[in-house]
Amino acid sequence: MTDPDRPLRLDAPREEALEHAAKLVAEAWRSFDRPRPEEPPLDERVRKLLQTALPSEPVSVHEALDDAFRALDESIAQPRPRYFAFIGSSGLEIGALADLLASTYDMNLAVDARAATVLEQQAVRWVGEFIGYPATNGAFTSGGTISNMTALAAAREWALPKSRATGLGGLSAAVYASAEVHYSITRAVELLGIGSDQLRDIPIDDEHRMRPDLLAETIDRDVADGITPVAVVATAGTTLTGAVDPIAPIADICERRGIWFHVDGAYGLPAASVVPERFVGVERADSVSVDAHKWLYVPKACSVVLVREQDALSEAFAHEEGYLPHQRHELHAADITLEYSRPFRALKLWLAFRAHGAGQFREAIARNLAEAQLLHRTASARADFQTFDAPPHLSIVPLRHTPPDVEDLDAHNQALADAIQADGRVYLASALIEEQVWLRPCFVNYRTTDDDVLAILDVAAELGERLAAGSG
């Protein structure tokens, strides 16, 4: 389109703008290949830019792109190799390119998009194959929160048929999960009308895994009291400690009682491709969730919900609307998901599997698992750090700095976490585990090296000793 009078024109040819953006992206990628000595503060230009009012007139596209790059470079970027807070993402390069392509074509995957729809279905199957789950249907979502809610919506309709239309009314229902289940499950039971008061927190063992014996007792007591079990949620890698619930024993309990079994594998389930023995029984789950933007390294937002029964999702979501007719009795993606405006999220993972192959993903995950073992082993051998007695289940390694003569270790480790973030050489966060403050590094970045791992202890010891001496 070359009409000089059309609106939304750039001041430079779009090919030139694309070339300029590509240079900025390449510069960012190069910066992610090595750790930063610090996190830079907002410079005065960025600070002033972010205080301006809505612009009525344009600036040069080169200037706008440079300003965006400067603001992003002064933000906390999870792809950096020493970002260990929360459960980050790596911004895999091929995934970023896929996002550019997907945004360029700007498809809506809520309805049939021909090849793109078939590609998404293929990517769903590939995820199932990668983790060893016999998926017959599934969909890409924005994250674990929506994936888990989607699965529990299917569970609710399965346990309480027609409840999506009639509501729960006076019915009393319950969902069962580990005491350390992710908050997305709490949100889901609230939004689905079950209520967070009906989320049963099952106690955990000394390795932070759900206790199947207490799960069975709780379910049987509820059934005797007239309460309908909607679902049991096992966590394949808790956000707090990386614990993997005993999936097979929980599956036994659900099968004997006819209860929907969901595995929240948003963080940890990709590791089933490397250490399947830690996830035995996952193939028996009715549904699972996986965040590809965590341990499959692609950019946010990219999650997947998978189910074993072909019709489980459509029974929970399908509608017949005049503005969205079904042709040849085929379902739209809107019939199996919450969203009606669905970007082409699947492309980034599909393209990543094509460009790298499943073997390279397994290799990267194995490296992260080894990095966690390295940190746990090294920290355990030092007198100034405390770790869990058991080695990490996956790639989260809680640890505490324990210098002598510090009485309040919780206050010390919280101050240390704050100091580490302010210092910027590594980036991690604290976590409250069993009412104690721990540092909680997590390894889900394919760029991270052993030197990056050991830098955690070097920086934490240096800053911690300074705090302990009263000079921090």
N, C-alpha and C positions, 0 to 999 in steps of 0.2 A: 504494500500500500504506500503510494508516494504522494497522496493528496497533501499539498502544503498547508491547506486550511483546516485539516482535521485536528481535533483536540488531542491532548496527551502525547504531544510530540517531544522528543528529546532534542537537545541542542547539538547533538553529535549523532552520526550514523549508529544504528543499534549494534552493528558488528564491531564498531570501535568501542562502544560501551562494554560489550561482552569481552573484548580483548583486555580492556582495563580491569574489569572484574576478575578475569582469569589470573592476571598478574597478582592481584591482591590475595586471591585464594591460594595461589602457589606460595606466596610469602608466608601466609598463615600456616600452611602445611609444613614448610621448612622450620618454622618456629616451634611446631609441635614435636619435632624430631629430637629435641634436646630440652633439658629442664631449664627453667628460668632461675636466675639468682634471686629474684624477688618478684612480687606482684606490683606493677607500677601503679601509682595513684592516678586519679583523674587529673589530666592536665587542664590548664585554664581554658583552652579552646573548647574541649569537650564539655567542661562544666558550663560554660556560657551557652554552647549550642543546645544543651539539654534544658535550658531555662527559657528558650525562645518561644514565642507564640506561634500559632498556626501560620505557616507561610502563605501569603497570597500570590507571590510571584516566584518563579522557579530560579534555581541556581544551576550552574553547570552540572551535568551528570557526573563528570569527573570529580568535581568538588564534593558532590553528595556521596559518591561511592567512597572517596577518601575519608570523609567524616564518619561514615558508617564503619569503615575498617578501623579507624582510630578508636571509636567507642567500643567496638568489639574487642580490640586488642587490650583495652583497659578494663575488661570484664573478666570474671572468673570463668575460664574455659575448661570444661571437663576433659577434652582430648589430650591435655598436657600430661606427660608421662609420670609426673609426681602428684597428680590429683588423686587422692585416696579417700575423699570424704563420701559419705552416703554410698550409693551404688551408681557410679557414673556411667557415662557412655564415651565412646572413643571417636565418634565422627568419622568412621571409615571412609577413606577418600572416594571409593567407587560408589558408596552410598550417597555422598554429597552430589556427585555427578548425576546419580539417578534422580535425586530430588530436583535438580535443575531440569532434567528432561520431563519428569512428571509434572512439574509446575508449568512448563512451557505448553504442554498439551492440555493441562488443566481439565482432566476428565472427572466426571462424577461417577464413582463406582457404586453408587446406590442403586443404579439401574444397569441394565445390560450395556456394556461398553465393548462388546465383541472381543477382540484379541486380549484386551486388557483384563476383562473378566475371566477369561480362561487362564491367563497368566497368574492372576491372583489365586485361582483354585489350584493351579500347579504348585505355587509357592506354599500354600497350606499343606499340600501333600508332602512337599520336601521337608518342611519343619517337622511333621510327624515322623518321617523316615529318620531324620537326624537325631531325634531324641528317643526313638523306639516306641512311638505311640501310634496305634492303629486308627488314625483319624479318618472318618468318613465325611466330615464336613467341618467348616470353620471359617473364620473371618479375621481380617486384620483390623485392629482398633488403635486408638490413640495411646493406650498404656495399660498397665496391669489393673488399674482401678476399673476401667471399662470392661476389660476382658473378664475380670472376676465377677463383676456385676452381671455381665451377659450370661456367664455360666450359671450363676445362682438364680437368675430369672428363669432359665430353662429348668433348673432343679425345682423351683417353686411350682411351676406349671405341671411338672411331672408328679410331684408329691401331692399337690392340691389342684387337680384338674379344674380348668375354667376360672381359677382364682385371678387370672389376669383381667377377666371381665367383671367378675362379681366382687373382687376384693376379698380380704380375709374375713371380714365380718367379725363374728364372735369366735372364729377358729383360733386356737392357740398353737403356734408352731415354733420350732427352734432350729438353729444352726449350730454346729459344733466345730470348734477349732482350738488350736494350741493357745495357751495363755500369751504367747508371743506372736500371734498372728498379725499380719499387716493390717494397718488401719483401713485399707480399702475394703476389707471384708466387713468391718463395722459400718462403713458408709453404705455398702451394698444392702445389708439387712435393714438399715434404716430407710433407704429409698424404696426398697421393695415391700415395705409395710410390715415386715416381720418384727422389726424393732430391735435395737441394740441390747435391750434388757433380755431378749431371748437368744442372744449369742452366748453360748455356753463356753466359758474359758476353761479348757481342760488342763489340769496341772501338767508340768513338764518334769523330766528326769534331770539328773545332774549334768547331762550334756545338752539340756535345753530342747529336748524332743518331747512331743506329745506322748503321754502314757496311755497306751491302748486299753489297759485294764480299767483305768478310770473313765475312759471314753465309753466303754461298754456299759459300765455301771450307770453313768449319767444318762445315756440313751434309754436304758431299760427302766430307769426310775421315771423319766419323762413320759414314756409310753404308758406306764402304769397309771400316771396322773392325767392321761387323756391328751397329752401334747404330741403333735405330729412332727416327727423329724423331717426337715426339708433337705438337709445336706450335711455331710461332714467335709470339712476342708483340711487337708493335710498340706503342710508347707514344705516345699522342696528347696530349702535354703531360706531361712528366716533373715529378715533385714537386720535384726539386732546382732546375731552371732553367726549366721550362716548354717544353723542347724537344719538337718534334714529329718523330718518326722519319719517314723517307721511305716513306710507306705504299705507294704504287703500285709502286716497284721491289721492295719486300719481297713484295708480292702476286704479282708476276711470278715471283719465286723459289719461292714456295710452290706456285703453280699448276703450274709446270713439274715439280715434284718430288712433287706430290700430298700436301702437308703442310697440316695444319690451321693456319689463320691467325687469330689473335685480336688485336684492337686494344683495349688498355687505355686507354679514354678517360674514366676515372673523373673526372678533373679537366677535361681540355681539350676533349672532344668536343662539348659544347654550342656551342663557338665555330664549329663547322662550319656552323651556321645563319647566320653573319655573314661568315666568310672561308672559304668552301668550298674555295678554291684551295689552302689549306694542308693539306687533308685528302683530296686526290684519291686515289681508290682504296679509301676506307673501305667503299664499297658491295661490294667484292669479298671482304671479310673473312668468315670462317665465323661469327665471334661478335664482339661488342663489349660493353663495359661502360661505364655512365654513372652517376655519382653525382649524382642530382638535388639532394641536400643540399649540393652544392658550387656549381656554376655555373648551376643552375636555381633556386637561392635558397631552396628550401623547407626546413623544419626536418628535423633528423636524426630517424630514420634512414630514408633513402630512396634506394636504388640500383636500377639496372635492368641485367639481362643480356639481350641480344638475340641471336638466331641466325637464320641464313638458311634452314637445313633444318628443316622442321617437326618431325621426329622426333628431332633430335639430342639434346635434353635428356631426353626420355623413355627413350631407349635407355641413357642413363647413370644414370637414377634410378628408373624405374618399378618397382613391386612389386605383387604381388597378395596382399593380406592379408585374412583373414576379417573383421576389425573395420573394414575400409575397402573395402567392395565397390564395384566399378565397375558403373555402370548404363548401359545402352545403349552400352557400349564407349567411354564418354567418360572421359578422364583427369582426375584431380584435380590441383590445383597441387602437391600433395605428390609427384606423379609426375615433376615437372620441376625440383624444387628440393631443397635439403638439409633444409628445415625442415618440421616437422609442426605447429608452433604459429606461425601466420603472421598478424600483425596486418595491418590494412587500410592498408598503406603507400601504395598507389596513389592513394588518395582525395586526399591533399594535392596531388599534382601534377596530377591530373585537375581538381580544383577550381581550382587556380591557372591552368591553361590556360583554363578556362572564364571565370574572373573577369577575367583580364588579356589573354588572347589571345596568340598566338605572337609577334605584332609587338612587343609591349612587352618580352617576354623578349629578343628580338634587340636592341632598343634598349638595354636594360640591359647586355647583354654587350658591345655596341659601345662603350659608355661606359667599361667596365672596360678594354677593350683600349686606348682612347685615354688613359686614366689611366696605364697602364703606359708608353706612349710618352712622355707628358709627363714622368714621373719620369726615364726614361732620358735624354731630351733635356736636361732641366734639370741633372741630376747630371753628365752628360758635359761640360757647359759650365763646370763649376766646377773649380777647381784642387785643392780639398780633398776631392774624391770620385773614386773609380775605378769604372767600369762595364765591362761587356762591350763589345767593339768593335761587334758586331752588335746591332741593336735586338732587343727581346724578341720571341720567337715568339708568345707569348700574353700573360699578365698577371702573370708573375713577373719581378722586376727585381733581380737581385743587384747589390749595391754595397758599396764599402768606403770608410771614412773614412781619408784619407791625409794627416794633418797633417805638416808638416815636422818633422824632428828626432825622429820616433818610429821607433826601430829595429825593434821587433817589432810589425809591423802586425797579425799574427794575435792576439796577446795584447791589443792595443789594441782591436780590433774585437769580441773576445769580451767584454771588460770593458764596451765601449760597449753591446752588446746587453743585457747584464745591467743596466746603468744605465738604459737606455730602458724596460725592463720595470718597474724599481723606480720610475721617474719617473711613468709612467702616462699621460702625455699622448697618446702613441701606443703601440701594442703590436705588437712584431714579434720575430722570433727570428733567431738566427744559423744558418748552414749551412756545412758543410765541403765546398768545391768545389775539386777538383784540389789537395787538401791545404792549402787556404788557408781562413781564416775570413772569411765574407762576411755582411753583413746581407742578409736575403732577404724583402722585402715582397712580398705577393701581393694582387691586387685581384680579389675575387669578391663584393663587396657592393654592392647597388644603391643603398645610402644614401651611399656615399662620394662626396665632391665633389673638385674640383681643389684647393681649399684644404686639404682633408684630406691629399691626396697631397703637396703642397709642405711640409706640416707635418713630414713625415718628415725632410726635409733640414734644416729649421730646428732641430728638436729634436736630431737626430743631431749637427749641427755644434756646437750649444751645449754639449751634454754631452760630446762628443768633445774639444772644445777644453779643457774643464775637466779632463778626464782627462789630456790631453797636458801640461797645465801642472802636473800633479801635485796638483791640489786636488780631484779627483773623489772 
